[in-house]
């Protein structure tokens, strides 16, 4: 084991939502802007309108380049559409192929001199006045071919690096053309832009750069752009340095060109000004980066201090809580424990890390728990809460410590289980109190039962003597004494039965019984003859035999029948229904009594609980009758509940599994589930019943 403070957490970088949204916005700008520029230039050539096809330094955009831009931007836009439609992917591939082929044919013409006839096709489409079209620049052809191929690979996750490489090479070409156009005239008087008349025009260079950046930003969670959009220190710095590094020289060259054209500076001043501004800009960039890093460092220190304070609070809570706490991580054979857990497991407080240490864990019956059945392993495997469950920890000195174990998984960002937190609650005191309670109840019951037995015998002899002497008034008084003795004996028996069932030390004598015949026999024995016509037994379908302890189940049924008779109006019908539901036999007793309030229905099966208004019948008892019924049914693996509403009567139901005791019964339904066969939408459902009603005196 190791101390709690040694636990570490893995950090996961995720894309920043704002940066990712800005990247997608840049992609849409490129997808819409490139076709728009291309269409405007094509219209300018077709209509012979100089204002729609301006050029810088005598280098206009060619119609072939405009066509390539239209297809390239369309391919990017089709890739960006979130909602797919029919033929979207084939259209995107076709547009990207057209752009790539145009660039490849132009580049092939520059290298080999072979003319594919693209210019003749454009002349035929735009008119004879375009017969003197300029040839596209080699830089433009290279950019078009590389971008077309990159757009083809945009959705291929295995070739992300190749796609980014193609786009970067395209951006290098367009940036080279742009900077050559802007800065070439600044260096030597009278020179033409880079590669003379074969360089890129300003609109072409800007549009190609925009299209390249848009292609990179189309998938902000992949490749190079993910390094800029991610929520990390590197992403923070990259978002501030990359735009300045890419656009700074070009913007500076554009400003100097405007100043030269307006004769604000002379030719000799351009180079010193350029060098000075580059130096100042570089220094400013470094200072801005340092400022950003200082801000990040300040936030990191603040977060570190807050984390240390939070860790100190949690460490104090963990070290001083009276509950043992363990933490296990997947793939690691060590446990993190607080001092209470270490004391429970029998290890040295604040012990060092011990690989492979697993304390012996036993069931409540003393059987060794297999590794795969341990709560921590089950929570790690299933990713669900396990427990609370009671176990025994076998300590090194041989003592067995009873604990209540709960294991809860800790999920990471992606939903995977990063670890399990396990709590150990020492229930030794509770066990000792239960044992003391059992001894107390047994002692009191024994000391009360013997005198009552003697009183009952003496009262019986006294009644016989009074009857022989024909003293009827005195005999009536002895009958009242005998009823009180019988009632008190029933309460003592309830205390003993409840104690035995609570301790779970009483073994059920289960055997298969025909439930219909069993219910008939109980109604025959426990219902007074003058009240039998009120009880009706309904059986829905064939019922399989059930494995029950007949004596204890008769106590349950007799209790429910007695309560129904006591709380129903005189002559009111009482329906006993038996049916098979979801692999369990369900028995319900429905009366026409005053019903239960919501509060009574929620607590009616609690120990010693009595309903606030038991009707017109004066019912005596300890409030243990239905509590004992609940213990008996749960010991059989079933469930007992009540459905009732004020003024609508009550329906008490219990379910029993049909499997033999050796087979695990299906899990019972949640306590607030509704029995589909009883009640309507206004009925309240609770998982015990009317504790205020006591059983028949003979069955207490």
C-alpha positions in Angstrom: 0.0 0.0 0.0 1.0 3.6 -0.3 -0.3 6.8 1.3 -3.1 8.8 -0.2 -1.0 11.8 -1.2 1.1 9.7 -3.6 -1.8 9.1 -6.0 -1.4 10.8 -9.4 -3.7 11.7 -12.2 -3.2 11.6 -16.0 -3.9 14.8 -17.9 -5.9 14.7 -21.2 -5.6 17.5 -23.7 -8.8 18.4 -25.4 -9.5 20.8 -28.3 -10.5 24.2 -27.1 -14.1 24.8 -28.3 -13.5 28.5 -29.2 -10.4 27.8 -31.2 -12.0 24.8 -32.9 -15.0 27.0 -33.9 -12.7 29.7 -35.2 -10.8 27.1 -37.3 -14.1 25.8 -38.8 -15.1 29.4 -39.5 -11.8 29.9 -41.4 -12.6 26.8 -43.4 -16.0 28.0 -44.4 -14.5 31.4 -45.3 -12.1 29.6 -47.7 -14.8 27.3 -49.1 -17.0 30.4 -49.9 -14.3 32.9 -50.8 -12.3 30.8 -53.3 -15.2 30.0 -55.6 -16.5 33.6 -55.3 -13.1 35.0 -56.4 -12.8 32.5 -59.2 -16.3 33.2 -60.5 -15.7 37.0 -60.5 -12.5 36.6 -62.5 -14.2 34.3 -65.0 -17.0 36.8 -65.4 -14.4 39.6 -65.9 -12.7 37.6 -68.7 -16.0 36.5 -70.3 -17.4 40.0 -70.3 -14.1 41.7 -70.9 -14.5 43.8 -67.8 -11.2 45.0 -66.5 -12.6 45.9 -63.1 -13.4 42.3 -62.4 -10.0 41.0 -63.2 -7.4 43.5 -61.8 -3.8 42.6 -61.6 -0.8 43.7 -59.6 2.5 44.5 -61.3 0.9 43.4 -64.5 0.1 39.8 -63.3 -3.6 39.0 -63.5 -5.3 35.8 -62.5 -5.8 33.4 -65.5 -9.2 31.9 -66.3 -7.8 28.4 -65.8 -6.7 29.3 -62.3 -10.2 30.7 -61.6 -11.8 27.4 -62.7 -9.4 25.5 -60.4 -10.4 27.8 -57.5 -14.1 27.2 -58.1 -13.7 23.5 -58.0 -11.3 23.5 -55.0 -13.5 25.7 -52.9 -16.6 23.6 -53.8 -14.7 20.4 -52.8 -13.8 21.9 -49.4 -17.4 23.2 -48.9 -18.9 19.7 -49.6 -16.5 18.2 -47.0 -17.6 20.8 -44.4 -21.3 20.1 -44.7 -22.4 18.6 -41.4 -25.6 16.9 -42.6 -24.7 14.3 -45.3 -26.9 14.1 -48.5 -27.0 11.9 -51.5 -23.9 12.0 -53.8 -22.1 14.5 -51.5 -18.9 12.4 -51.3 -18.7 11.6 -55.0 -19.2 15.3 -55.8 -16.5 16.3 -53.4 -14.1 13.8 -54.9 -14.9 14.9 -58.4 -14.3 18.6 -57.6 -11.0 17.8 -55.9 -9.9 15.7 -58.9 -10.7 18.5 -61.3 -8.6 21.0 -59.3 -5.8 18.5 -59.0 -5.8 17.6 -62.7 -5.9 21.3 -63.8 -2.8 21.9 -61.6 -1.0 18.8 -62.8 -1.6 19.5 -66.5 -0.3 23.1 -66.1 2.8 21.9 -64.3 3.3 19.2 -66.9 3.2 21.8 -69.6 5.9 23.9 -67.8 8.2 20.9 -67.3 7.7 19.1 -70.7 6.2 21.7 -73.0 3.2 19.4 -73.8 0.0 21.4 -74.1 -3.2 19.6 -73.0 -5.4 22.2 -74.6 -6.8 23.8 -71.5 -6.3 27.3 -72.9 -8.1 26.4 -76.2 -11.0 25.0 -74.2 -11.2 28.2 -72.1 -11.0 30.4 -75.3 -13.9 28.4 -76.8 -16.0 28.9 -73.6 -15.2 32.6 -72.9 -14.9 34.0 -76.5 -12.3 34.9 -79.1 -11.3 38.1 -77.2 -9.5 35.8 -74.7 -7.1 34.4 -77.3 -4.1 36.1 -75.7 -4.6 34.6 -72.3 -1.5 34.5 -70.0 -0.2 31.1 -68.9 -0.6 30.2 -65.3 2.4 30.5 -63.0 4.4 27.3 -62.1 3.8 28.3 -58.4 0.0 28.5 -59.1 0.0 25.1 -60.8 1.9 23.6 -57.9 -0.5 25.0 -55.4 -3.5 23.8 -57.3 -2.2 20.3 -57.7 -1.2 19.9 -54.1 -4.4 21.4 -52.7 -6.5 19.1 -55.0 -4.7 16.0 -53.7 -5.0 17.2 -50.1 -8.8 17.7 -50.5 -9.0 14.1 -51.8 -7.4 12.9 -48.6 -9.3 15.1 -46.2 -11.4 12.3 -44.7 -8.7 9.7 -44.7 -7.6 9.3 -41.0 -4.7 7.1 -41.9 -3.1 9.7 -44.2 -3.4 12.8 -42.0 0.3 13.5 -42.0 0.6 13.2 -45.8 -2.4 15.5 -46.2 -0.9 18.1 -43.9 2.5 17.9 -45.7 0.8 18.6 -49.1 -1.0 21.6 -47.7 2.1 23.0 -46.1 4.0 22.6 -49.4 1.2 24.5 -51.1 1.3 27.2 -48.5 5.0 27.5 -49.0 4.5 28.0 -52.7 1.7 30.6 -52.3 3.7 32.5 -49.6 6.7 32.5 -51.8 4.7 34.1 -54.6 3.1 36.6 -52.3 6.4 37.7 -50.6 8.2 37.8 -54.0 5.4 40.0 -55.4 5.5 42.4 -52.4 9.2 42.5 -51.5 11.0 41.9 -54.8 10.7 45.6 -56.0 12.0 46.7 -52.6 15.4 45.2 -53.0 16.7 46.2 -56.4 15.4 49.1 -58.5 13.6 48.1 -61.6 13.3 44.4 -60.9 10.1 42.5 -61.6 8.4 40.3 -59.0 9.8 36.8 -58.3 10.1 34.8 -61.5 9.2 37.9 -63.5 6.0 37.7 -65.4 5.5 34.0 -64.4 5.0 34.7 -60.7 1.6 34.7 -58.9 -0.7 37.6 -59.0 -1.7 39.1 -55.7 -5.4 37.9 -55.8 -4.2 34.4 -56.8 -1.6 34.3 -54.0 -4.0 35.5 -51.4 -6.8 33.1 -52.5 -4.4 30.1 -52.7 -3.2 30.9 -49.2 -6.7 31.2 -47.9 -7.7 27.9 -49.5 -4.7 26.2 -48.0 -5.3 27.5 -44.5 -9.0 26.5 -44.9 -8.0 23.0 -45.9 -5.8 22.7 -42.8 -8.6 24.0 -40.5 -11.3 21.8 -41.9 -10.4 19.1 -39.3 -9.3 21.1 -36.2 -9.1 17.9 -34.1 -6.5 16.3 -36.4 -3.0 17.0 -37.6 -1.1 20.3 -37.4 -4.1 22.4 -36.5 -4.9 20.2 -33.5 -1.6 21.5 -32.0 -2.9 25.0 -32.3 -6.5 24.4 -31.1 -5.7 22.1 -28.2 -6.2 23.5 -24.7 -2.6 23.3 -23.6 0.4 25.5 -23.1 1.8 24.7 -26.6 -1.6 25.5 -28.2 -1.8 28.8 -26.3 1.6 29.9 -27.6 1.0 28.6 -31.1 -2.3 30.5 -31.4 -0.4 33.7 -30.7 2.9 33.1 -32.6 1.9 31.3 -35.8 -0.4 34.0 -37.3 2.3 36.7 -36.6 5.1 34.5 -38.1 3.1 33.7 -41.3 1.4 37.1 -41.9 4.0 39.5 -40.4 6.5 39.7 -43.3 3.7 39.8 -45.9 1.9 42.6 -44.2 5.2 44.5 -43.7 6.0 44.2 -47.4 2.6 45.4 -48.4 2.9 48.5 -46.2 6.4 49.3 -47.6 5.1 48.9 -51.2 2.3 51.3 -50.5 4.7 53.8 -49.0 7.0 53.5 -52.0 4.2 53.9 -54.5 3.1 57.1 -52.7 6.7 58.3 -52.6 6.5 58.6 -48.8 10.0 56.9 -48.7 12.8 56.8 -51.2 14.4 53.7 -52.7 17.4 53.8 -50.4 15.3 53.9 -47.2 13.3 50.8 -48.0 15.9 48.2 -47.0 16.9 49.8 -43.7 13.3 50.3 -42.8 12.5 46.7 -43.6 15.4 45.4 -41.5 14.5 47.7 -38.6 10.9 46.8 -38.6 11.7 43.1 -38.7 14.0 43.5 -35.7 11.4 45.5 -33.8 8.7 43.1 -34.8 10.7 40.1 -33.7 11.5 41.7 -30.3 7.8 42.6 -29.9 6.9 39.0 -30.7 9.2 37.7 -28.1 8.0 40.1 -25.5 4.4 39.2 -26.3 5.2 35.6 -26.0 7.0 36.2 -22.6 4.0 38.1 -21.4 1.6 35.3 -22.4 3.9 32.7 -20.7 4.0 34.8 -17.6 0.2 34.9 -17.5 0.1 31.2 -18.0 2.6 30.6 -15.3 0.7 32.9 -12.9 -2.5 30.9 -13.6 -0.6 27.7 -13.2 0.8 28.8 -9.8 -2.7 29.9 -8.7 -4.2 26.5 -9.8 -1.3 24.7 -8.0 -2.0 26.6 -4.8 -5.7 25.9 -5.0 -4.9 22.2 -5.8 -2.6 22.0 -2.8 -5.3 23.6 -0.5 -7.9 21.2 -1.9 -5.6 18.3 -1.5 -4.9 19.3 2.1 -8.6 19.5 2.9 -9.3 16.1 1.4 -6.2 14.6 3.1 -7.4 15.9 6.4 -10.9 14.6 5.7 -9.6 11.2 4.6 -7.1 10.9 7.5 -9.7 11.8 10.2 -12.9 10.2 8.9 -14.0 7.2 10.9 -14.5 5.2 7.7 -11.8 3.2 6.0 -11.2 4.3 2.4 -9.3 2.5 -0.3 -8.4 3.5 -3.9 -7.3 1.0 -6.6 -6.2 1.8 -10.1 -6.5 -0.5 -13.1 -3.3 -2.2 -14.1 -1.7 -1.5 -10.7 -1.3 -4.1 -8.0 -1.3 -1.6 -5.2 -3.9 0.0 -2.9 -4.1 3.5 -1.7 -5.5 3.6 1.9 -6.2 6.1 4.6 -5.1 5.4 8.2 -8.4 3.9 9.2 -8.4 1.4 6.3 -4.8 0.5 7.1 -5.7 -0.2 10.7 -8.7 -2.3 9.6 -6.5 -4.3 7.2 -3.9 -4.8 9.9 -1.0 -2.9 8.2 1.3 -0.3 9.6 -0.2 3.2 9.5 1.2 5.3 6.6 2.7 2.1 5.2 4.9 2.0 2.2 3.8 0.7 -1.2 3.4 -3.1 -1.2 2.9 -4.7 -4.5 0.5 -7.6 -4.7 -0.9 -7.0 -1.2 -4.5 -8.1 -0.9 -6.0 -8.6 2.6 -8.0 -11.8 3.1 -11.7 -11.1 2.7 -14.4 -13.5 3.9 -18.1 -13.7 3.6 -20.4 -13.3 6.6 -20.4 -17.1 6.9 -16.6 -17.3 6.9 -15.9 -18.5 3.4 -13.0 -17.0 1.5 -14.0 -14.5 -1.3 -12.4 -15.2 -4.7 -10.4 -12.4 -6.3 -12.9 -11.9 -9.1 -15.8 -11.7 -6.6 -14.2 -8.9 -4.5 -16.2 -5.6 -4.6 -13.2 -3.6 -5.9 -12.7 -6.1 -8.8 -16.4 -6.2 -9.6 -16.7 -2.4 -9.7 -13.5 -2.2 -11.8 -14.9 -4.8 -14.3 -18.5 -3.7 -14.6 -18.1 0.1 -14.0 -21.0 0.1 -11.6 -21.6 0.7 -7.9 -21.2 -2.5 -5.8 -22.7 -2.8 -2.3 -23.1 -2.1 0.4 -22.3 -5.7 1.3 -21.1 -7.2 4.6 -17.8 -9.1 4.8 -15.2 -10.2 7.3 -11.6 -9.0 7.1 -9.2 -11.5 8.5 -6.5 -9.4 10.3 -2.9 -10.7 10.8 -3.4 -11.5 14.5 -6.4 -13.7 13.6 -9.3 -11.4 14.5 -12.1 -11.3 12.0 -13.5 -7.8 11.6 -17.0 -7.3 10.3 -17.2 -4.5 7.8 -19.8 -3.0 5.4 -18.1 -2.6 2.0 -19.1 -0.3 -0.8 -17.1 0.0 -4.1 -17.7 2.9 -6.5 -16.0 3.3 -9.9 -14.3 6.6 -10.8 -14.8 7.4 -14.5 -12.4 9.4 -16.7 -13.1 11.9 -19.5 -13.8 9.2 -22.0 -16.1 7.2 -19.7 -13.4 4.5 -18.9 -12.9 3.4 -15.4 -9.8 5.2 -14.0 -10.0 3.6 -10.6 -12.3 2.4 -7.8 -13.0 4.1 -4.4 -13.9 1.5 -1.7 -15.3 2.4 1.7 -15.0 0.1 4.8 -17.4 0.7 7.7 -16.7 -1.2 10.9 -20.0 -2.7 12.0 -18.6 -4.4 15.1 -20.6 -2.1 17.4 -23.7 -2.8 15.5 -23.2 -6.6 15.8 -22.6 -6.2 19.5 -25.7 -4.2 19.9 -27.7 -6.7 18.0 -26.4 -9.5 20.2 -27.2 -7.5 23.3 -30.7 -6.8 22.0 -31.2 -10.5 21.3 -30.0 -11.4 24.8 -32.2 -8.7 26.3 -35.3 -9.7 24.4 -34.7 -13.4 25.2 -34.1 -12.7 28.9 -37.2 -10.5 29.2 -39.3 -12.9 27.2 -38.2 -15.8 29.3 -38.8 -14.0 32.6 -42.2 -12.9 31.5 -43.3 -16.1 29.8 -42.8 -18.3 32.9 -44.9 -16.2 35.2 -47.6 -15.8 32.6 -47.7 -19.5 32.0 -48.2 -20.0 35.8 -50.9 -17.3 35.8 -52.7 -19.0 32.9 -52.7 -22.4 34.6 -53.9 -20.9 37.9 -56.7 -18.9 36.1 -57.8 -22.0 34.4 -58.1 -23.9 37.6 -59.9 -21.0 39.2 -62.4 -20.8 36.3 -63.2 -24.5 36.7 -63.7 -24.1 40.5 -66.0 -21.1 39.9 -67.9 -22.9 37.3 -68.5 -25.9 39.7 -69.8 -23.5 42.3 -71.9 -21.7 39.7 -70.4 -18.3 40.4 -71.0 -16.8 36.9 -70.0 -13.2 37.7 -66.6 -14.3 39.1 -66.1 -16.7 36.2 -66.6 -13.8 33.8 -63.9 -11.9 35.6 -61.5 -14.8 35.2 -62.3 -14.9 31.5 -61.1 -11.3 31.2 -57.9 -12.2 33.0 -57.4 -15.2 30.7 -57.8 -13.0 27.6 -55.2 -10.5 28.9 -52.8 -13.4 29.6 -53.3 -14.7 26.1 -52.8 -11.3 24.5 -49.6 -10.7 26.5 -48.3 -14.1 25.5 -48.9 -13.3 21.9 -46.8 -10.1 22.2 -44.0 -12.0 23.8 -44.0 -14.5 21.0 -43.9 -11.6 18.5 -40.8 -10.2 20.2 -39.1 -13.6 20.1 -40.1 -14.3 16.5 -38.9 -10.8 15.4 -35.6 -11.3 17.2 -35.0 -14.7 15.6 -35.8 -13.4 12.1 -33.7 -10.3 12.5 -30.7 -12.3 13.5 -31.1 -14.5 10.4 -30.1 -17.5 12.4 -33.4 -19.2 12.0 -33.4 -21.8 9.3 -36.5 -22.0 7.1 -38.0 -25.5 6.7 -38.9 -25.1 3.1 -40.8 -27.7 1.1 -42.8 -27.6 -2.2 -46.5 -26.8 -1.5 -49.6 -26.4 -3.7 -50.3 -22.7 -3.0 -54.0 -22.9 -3.9 -54.6 -25.7 -1.5 -52.4 -24.0 1.1 -54.5 -20.8 0.9 -57.7 -22.8 1.2 -56.4 -24.6 4.3 -55.3 -21.3 5.9 -58.7 -19.7 5.3 -60.4 -22.7 6.7 -58.4 -22.7 9.9 -57.9 -19.1 10.6 -61.1 -17.4 9.4 -64.0 -17.6 11.9 -67.0 -19.6 10.4 -69.4 -16.7 10.6 -67.0 -14.5 8.5 -66.0 -17.0 5.8 -68.6 -15.9 3.3 -66.8 -12.5 3.1 -63.6 -14.1 1.8 -63.3 -15.0 -1.9 -60.3 -16.8 -3.4 -59.4 -16.0 -7.0 -56.8 -18.0 -8.9 -55.6 -16.7 -12.3 -54.1 -19.5 -14.3 -52.2 -22.6 -13.2 -49.7 -22.0 -10.5 -46.5 -24.0 -10.0 -45.5 -25.4 -6.6 -43.6 -23.0 -4.3 -40.9 -23.8 -1.8 -42.0 -22.3 1.5 -41.9 -22.8 5.2 -45.6 -23.6 5.7 -45.9 -22.5 9.3 -44.3 -19.1 8.8 -46.1 -18.4 5.5 -49.4 -19.3 7.3 -48.5 -16.6 9.9 -48.2 -14.1 7.0 -51.4 -15.0 5.3 -53.3 -15.2 8.6 -52.0 -11.7 9.5 -53.1 -10.2 6.2 -56.6 -11.9 6.4 -57.0 -10.7 10.0 -56.1 -7.1 9.1 -58.5 -7.1 6.2 -61.3 -8.3 8.4 -60.6 -5.8 11.1 -60.3 -2.8 8.8 -63.2 -3.6 6.4 -66.7 -2.4 7.2 -69.1 -5.1 8.4 -70.0 -7.5 5.6 -67.5 -5.9 3.2 -66.0 -8.4 0.7 -62.4 -9.4 0.9 -60.7 -10.8 -2.2 -57.7 -13.1 -2.0 -56.0 -13.4 -5.4 -53.1 -15.7 -6.5 -51.4 -15.4 -9.9 -48.1 -16.0 -11.7 -46.1 -12.9 -12.7 -42.6 -12.8 -14.2 -41.5 -16.1 -12.7 -42.9 -15.4 -9.3 -46.2 -16.3 -7.5 -48.0 -13.2 -6.3 -50.6 -13.4 -3.5 -52.7 -10.3 -2.7 -55.4 -9.5 -0.2 -57.8 -6.7 -1.1 -60.2 -5.1 1.4 -62.8 -2.3 1.2 -61.5 -0.5 4.3 -60.7 3.2 4.9 -57.4 2.9 3.1 -54.0 4.3 4.2 -52.5 7.8 3.9 -49.3 8.3 2.0 -47.2 8.5 5.2 -48.8 5.3 6.6 -48.2 3.4 3.3 -44.6 4.4 3.3 -43.9 3.2 6.9 -46.4 0.5 7.5 -43.9 -2.3 7.4 -41.5 -0.6 9.8 -40.8 -2.0 13.2 -43.2 -0.8 16.0 -45.1 1.4 13.5 -48.8 1.9 14.1 -51.2 3.7 11.7 -52.5 7.0 13.0 -56.0 6.0 12.3 -56.8 2.3 12.4 -60.5 2.7 11.7 -63.3 2.1 14.0 -61.8 -1.1 15.4 -59.7 -0.8 18.6 -56.6 -2.8 17.6 -54.0 -3.7 20.2 -50.5 -4.9 19.7 -46.8 -3.8 19.4 -46.8 -2.9 15.7 -44.7 -6.0 14.9 -47.2 -8.0 12.9 -46.5 -6.7 9.4 -42.9 -6.2 10.3 -42.6 -9.9 11.0 -44.5 -10.6 7.8 -41.9 -8.6 5.9 -39.0 -10.5 7.5 -40.6 -13.8 6.6 -41.3 -13.0 3.0 -37.8 -11.5 2.5 -36.3 -14.7 4.1 -38.1 -16.6 1.3 -36.5 -14.4 -1.3 -39.7 -12.5 -2.1 -41.1 -9.0 -1.5 -44.1 -7.6 0.3 -45.8 -4.3 -0.5 -49.1 -2.3 -0.1 -51.2 -0.3 -2.6 -53.7 2.0 -1.0 -55.3 5.4 -1.0 -57.6 7.1 1.5 -61.2 6.0 1.0 -60.3 3.3 -1.6 -59.4 0.3 0.5 -56.0 -1.4 0.6 -54.3 -4.2 -1.3 -51.5 -6.1 0.5 -49.4 -8.3 -1.8 -46.4 -10.5 -1.5 -44.4 -12.4 -4.1 -42.6 -15.7 -3.7 -40.0 -17.3 -6.1 -40.9 -20.7 -7.6 -37.3 -21.9 -7.9 -36.0 -24.4 -5.3 -33.9 -22.9 -2.5 -30.6 -24.0 -4.1 -31.2 -21.8 -7.2 -30.8 -18.0 -7.0 -34.2 -16.3 -7.4 -34.6 -13.4 -9.8 -33.8 -10.0 -8.3 -36.9 -8.4 -6.6 -38.4 -5.3 -8.1 -37.7 -1.9 -6.6 -39.8 -1.1 -3.6 -41.8 1.6 -5.4 -42.7 -0.6 -8.3 -46.4 -1.2 -9.0 -48.0 -4.5 -9.0 -49.7 -4.6 -12.4 -52.6 -6.7 -11.3 -53.8 -4.5 -8.5 -54.9 -0.9 -7.9 -55.3 2.0 -10.2 -53.3 5.1 -10.9 -54.4 6.8 -7.7 -53.1 4.1 -5.4 -50.0 4.6 -3.3 -47.3 1.9 -3.5 -45.0 1.1 -0.5 -42.9 -1.8 0.4 -44.3 -2.8 3.7 -47.9 -2.7 5.0 -50.1 -1.7 7.8 -48.1 -2.2 11.0 -50.9 -1.0 13.2 -52.8 -4.2 12.5 -51.9 -7.1 14.6 -52.5 -10.7 13.6 -55.1 -13.0 14.9 -54.5 -13.8 18.6 -53.9 -17.4 17.9 -51.2 -16.6 15.3 -49.3 -13.7 16.9 
